[in-house]
Amino acid sequence: MKLGLTTIVTLDYDEAIDFFVNTLGFELHKDVAITPEKRWVVVRPAQSDAGLLLAKATNTEQKAAVGNQTGGRVSFFLYVNHFDKTYAELQSRGVRFIESPRDESYGRVVVFLDLYGNKWDLLESKNPL
């Protein structure tokens, strides 16, 4: 088995695509209109099978979850091979880091926010997966 997609609830397809593709450097894998209001939008890091399904919030409950999908905990983990280089690139693209990078027993890490406020770990693991 392998994990394929994880849903992230967004307010707008195009602004989410812009953030994940132009700011984080993901690739737009699919963008298919299902209805005039609904699209199947998948973004993912280059050379990764796993991706994010960008799902536009359509009701009050879904809109309340935007930016707080895990109750304020880190929601997503973005593994990189060159932490300092990636950290500098993301800073230059305007990514909001909410702490300074730190070294932990498992690797080098820093928390950043996506465009809606979900917390992400940028992480270079000492023990690559």
PEPE-V427693 format. One record per backbone hydrogen bond with DSSP energy under -0.5 kcal/mol. CO is the residue of the C=O (numbers start at 1). NH is the residue of the N-H. E is the energy in kcal/mol with one decimal. If there is no record, write none. Layout:
BEGIN
CO_NH_E, CO_NH_E
END
This chain:
BEGIN
4_51_-2.4, 6_53_-2.3, 8_55_-2.2, 10_57_-3.1, 12_16_-1.8, 13_17_-2.7, 14_18_-2.4, 15_19_-2.1, 16_20_-2.7, 17_21_-2.8, 17_22_-0.5, 18_22_-2.0, 18_23_-0.9, 19_23_-1.4, 19_24_-2.2, 20_26_-3.0, 27_29_-0.9, 27_44_-2.0, 30_42_-2.2, 32_40_-3.1, 35_34_-0.5, 38_34_-3.1, 38_35_-2.0, 39_41_-0.8, 40_32_-2.0, 40_42_-0.5, 41_54_-2.5, 42_29_-2.5, 42_30_-1.7, 43_52_-3.2, 44_27_-3.5, 45_48_-1.2, 51_6_-1.7, 52_43_-2.1, 52_54_-0.7, 53_8_-2.5, 53_55_-0.8, 54_41_-0.6, 54_56_-0.6, 55_10_-2.7, 59_63_-2.7, 60_64_-1.9, 61_65_-0.9, 62_65_-0.8, 62_66_-0.8, 63_66_-0.7, 65_68_-2.3, 68_71_-1.3, 70_73_-1.3, 73_119_-0.6, 76_121_-2.4, 77_79_-0.7, 78_123_-2.4, 82_86_-2.6, 83_87_-3.2, 84_88_-2.2, 85_89_-2.3, 86_90_-2.7, 87_91_-2.3, 88_92_-2.2, 89_93_-1.0, 90_95_-2.4, 91_94_-1.7, 95_97_-0.9, 96_113_-2.5, 102_104_-0.5, 102_109_-2.6, 104_107_-0.9, 106_126_-2.9, 106_127_-0.6, 107_104_-3.1, 108_124_-2.6, 109_102_-2.6, 110_122_-2.9, 111_98_-2.1, 111_99_-0.6, 112_120_-2.9, 113_96_-0.7, 114_117_-1.2, 118_114_-2.1, 119_75_-3.0, 119_76_-1.4, 120_112_-2.4, 120_122_-0.5, 121_78_-3.3, 121_123_-0.6, 122_110_-1.6, 123_80_-2.5, 123_125_-0.6, 124_108_-2.1
END
